[in-house]
Amino acid sequence: GGTGMVWSRARPVGSWGVEGL
């Protein structure tokens, strides 16, 4: 996930996920 940051692991950069929350 992630909010478009480098911490988007499970999903491509830019995807939303708990990692980015």
PQR file of N, CA, C, O and H, with PARSE charges and radii, in Angstrom:
ATOM      1  N   GLY A   1       0.814  -1.185   0.000 -0.4000 1.5000
ATOM      2  CA  GLY A   1       0.000   0.000   0.000 -0.0000 2.0000
ATOM      3  C   GLY A   1       0.862   1.256   0.000  0.5500 1.7000
ATOM      4  O   GLY A   1       1.919   1.308  -0.629 -0.5500 1.4000
ATOM      5  N   GLY A   2       0.400   2.231   0.698 -0.4000 1.5000
ATOM      6  CA  GLY A   2       1.118   3.488   0.730 -0.0000 2.0000
ATOM      7  C   GLY A   2       0.306   4.615   0.139  0.5500 1.7000
ATOM      8  O   GLY A   2      -0.743   4.394  -0.466 -0.5500 1.4000
ATOM      9  H   GLY A   2      -0.459   2.189   1.209  0.4000 1.0000
ATOM     10  N   THR A   3       0.800   5.821   0.321 -0.4000 1.5000
ATOM     11  CA  THR A   3       0.090   6.983  -0.202 -0.0000 2.0000
ATOM     12  C   THR A   3       0.875   7.572  -1.370  0.5500 1.7000
ATOM     13  O   THR A   3       0.787   8.770  -1.642 -0.5500 1.4000
ATOM     14  H   THR A   3       1.652   6.000   0.813  0.4000 1.0000
ATOM     15  N   GLY A   4       1.626   6.746  -2.044 -0.4000 1.5000
ATOM     16  CA  GLY A   4       2.438   7.212  -3.157 -0.0000 2.0000
ATOM     17  C   GLY A   4       3.887   7.387  -2.743  0.5500 1.7000
ATOM     18  O   GLY A   4       4.681   7.970  -3.483 -0.5500 1.4000
ATOM     19  H   GLY A   4       1.697   5.773  -1.823  0.4000 1.0000
ATOM     20  N   MET A   5       4.241   6.883  -1.557 -0.4000 1.5000
ATOM     21  CA  MET A   5       5.596   7.017  -1.051 -0.0000 2.0000
ATOM     22  C   MET A   5       6.372   5.717  -1.255  0.5500 1.7000
ATOM     23  O   MET A   5       5.818   4.723  -1.722 -0.5500 1.4000
ATOM     24  H   MET A   5       3.597   6.410  -0.957  0.4000 1.0000
ATOM     25  N   VAL A   6       7.628   5.732  -0.909 -0.4000 1.5000
ATOM     26  CA  VAL A   6       8.496   4.571  -1.098 -0.0000 2.0000
ATOM     27  C   VAL A   6       8.082   3.406  -0.226  0.5500 1.7000
ATOM     28  O   VAL A   6       8.504   2.275  -0.466 -0.5500 1.4000
ATOM     29  H   VAL A   6       8.078   6.540  -0.529  0.4000 1.0000
ATOM     30  N   TRP A   7       7.257   3.661   0.791 -0.4000 1.5000
ATOM     31  CA  TRP A   7       6.866   2.584   1.698 -0.0000 2.0000
ATOM     32  C   TRP A   7       5.725   1.750   1.138  0.5500 1.7000
ATOM     33  O   TRP A   7       5.171   0.902   1.837 -0.5500 1.4000
ATOM     34  H   TRP A   7       6.914   4.580   0.987  0.4000 1.0000
ATOM     35  N   SER A   8       5.375   1.985  -0.104 -0.4000 1.5000
ATOM     36  CA  SER A   8       4.387   1.127  -0.754 -0.0000 2.0000
ATOM     37  C   SER A   8       5.085  -0.164  -1.149  0.5500 1.7000
ATOM     38  O   SER A   8       5.823  -0.194  -2.134 -0.5500 1.4000
ATOM     39  H   SER A   8       5.825   2.675  -0.672  0.4000 1.0000
ATOM     40  N   ARG A   9       4.860  -1.219  -0.398 -0.4000 1.5000
ATOM     41  CA  ARG A   9       5.589  -2.459  -0.611 -0.0000 2.0000
ATOM     42  C   ARG A   9       4.752  -3.480  -1.360  0.5500 1.7000
ATOM     43  O   ARG A   9       5.092  -3.889  -2.470 -0.5500 1.4000
ATOM     44  H   ARG A   9       4.260  -1.194   0.401  0.4000 1.0000
ATOM     45  N   ALA A  10       3.652  -3.885  -0.740 -0.4000 1.5000
ATOM     46  CA  ALA A  10       2.828  -4.945  -1.312 -0.0000 2.0000
ATOM     47  C   ALA A  10       2.218  -4.510  -2.643  0.5500 1.7000
ATOM     48  O   ALA A  10       1.919  -5.338  -3.503 -0.5500 1.4000
ATOM     49  H   ALA A  10       3.375  -3.553   0.161  0.4000 1.0000
ATOM     50  N   ARG A  11       2.038  -3.198  -2.797 -0.4000 1.5000
ATOM     51  CA  ARG A  11       1.404  -2.690  -4.021 -0.0000 2.0000
ATOM     52  C   ARG A  11       2.342  -1.702  -4.696  0.5500 1.7000
ATOM     53  O   ARG A  11       3.270  -1.198  -4.063 -0.5500 1.4000
ATOM     54  H   ARG A  11       2.280  -2.525  -2.098  0.4000 1.0000
ATOM     55  N   PRO A  12       2.112  -1.420  -5.968 -0.5600 1.5000
ATOM     56  CA  PRO A  12       2.954  -0.469  -6.689  0.2800 2.0000
ATOM     57  C   PRO A  12       2.948   0.899  -6.024  0.5500 1.7000
ATOM     58  O   PRO A  12       1.989   1.251  -5.337 -0.5500 1.4000
ATOM     59  N   VAL A  13       4.002   1.667  -6.221 -0.4000 1.5000
ATOM     60  CA  VAL A  13       4.108   3.001  -5.651 -0.0000 2.0000
ATOM     61  C   VAL A  13       2.946   3.859  -6.150  0.5500 1.7000
ATOM     62  O   VAL A  13       2.707   3.947  -7.354 -0.5500 1.4000
ATOM     63  H   VAL A  13       4.781   1.381  -6.779  0.4000 1.0000
ATOM     64  N   GLY A  14       2.234   4.484  -5.231 -0.4000 1.5000
ATOM     65  CA  GLY A  14       1.095   5.302  -5.607 -0.0000 2.0000
ATOM     66  C   GLY A  14      -0.206   4.674  -5.148  0.5500 1.7000
ATOM     67  O   GLY A  14      -1.242   5.337  -5.096 -0.5500 1.4000
ATOM     68  H   GLY A  14       2.428   4.413  -4.253  0.4000 1.0000
ATOM     69  N   SER A  15      -0.149   3.388  -4.815 -0.4000 1.5000
ATOM     70  CA  SER A  15      -1.358   2.712  -4.354 -0.0000 2.0000
ATOM     71  C   SER A  15      -1.608   3.032  -2.882  0.5500 1.7000
ATOM     72  O   SER A  15      -0.690   3.390  -2.145 -0.5500 1.4000
ATOM     73  H   SER A  15       0.693   2.849  -4.857  0.4000 1.0000
ATOM     74  N   TRP A  16      -2.858   2.898  -2.472 -0.4000 1.5000
ATOM     75  CA  TRP A  16      -3.215   3.189  -1.094 -0.0000 2.0000
ATOM     76  C   TRP A  16      -3.173   1.902  -0.274  0.5500 1.7000
ATOM     77  O   TRP A  16      -3.618   0.850  -0.731 -0.5500 1.4000
ATOM     78  H   TRP A  16      -3.604   2.607  -3.070  0.4000 1.0000
ATOM     79  N   GLY A  17      -2.635   1.998   0.936 -0.4000 1.5000
ATOM     80  CA  GLY A  17      -2.573   0.813   1.791 -0.0000 2.0000
ATOM     81  C   GLY A  17      -2.220   1.186   3.212  0.5500 1.7000
ATOM     82  O   GLY A  17      -1.826   2.322   3.480 -0.5500 1.4000
ATOM     83  H   GLY A  17      -2.273   2.853   1.307  0.4000 1.0000
ATOM     84  N   VAL A  18      -2.354   0.255   4.114 -0.4000 1.5000
ATOM     85  CA  VAL A  18      -2.117   0.500   5.533 -0.0000 2.0000
ATOM     86  C   VAL A  18      -0.688   0.979   5.801  0.5500 1.7000
ATOM     87  O   VAL A  18      -0.445   1.687   6.779 -0.5500 1.4000
ATOM     88  H   VAL A  18      -2.674  -0.667   3.897  0.4000 1.0000
ATOM     89  N   GLU A  19       0.258   0.594   4.934 -0.4000 1.5000
ATOM     90  CA  GLU A  19       1.646   0.995   5.126 -0.0000 2.0000
ATOM     91  C   GLU A  19       1.813   2.506   5.043  0.5500 1.7000
ATOM     92  O   GLU A  19       2.680   3.105   5.680 -0.5500 1.4000
ATOM     93  H   GLU A  19       0.060   0.019   4.140  0.4000 1.0000
ATOM     94  N   GLY A  20       0.954   3.083   4.240 -0.4000 1.5000
ATOM     95  CA  GLY A  20       1.069   4.520   4.008 -0.0000 2.0000
ATOM     96  C   GLY A  20       0.210   5.344   4.944  0.5500 1.7000
ATOM     97  O   GLY A  20       0.392   6.557   5.056 -0.5500 1.4000
ATOM     98  H   GLY A  20       0.250   2.596   3.722  0.4000 1.0000
ATOM     99  N   LEU A  21      -0.738   4.683   5.626 -0.4000 1.5000
ATOM    100  CA  LEU A  21      -1.617   5.402   6.526 -0.0000 2.0000
ATOM    101  C   LEU A  21      -0.824   5.898   7.732  0.5500 1.7000
ATOM    102  O   LEU A  21      -1.388   6.536   8.621 -0.5500 1.4000
ATOM    103  H   LEU A  21      -0.886   3.698   5.534  0.4000 1.0000
TER
END
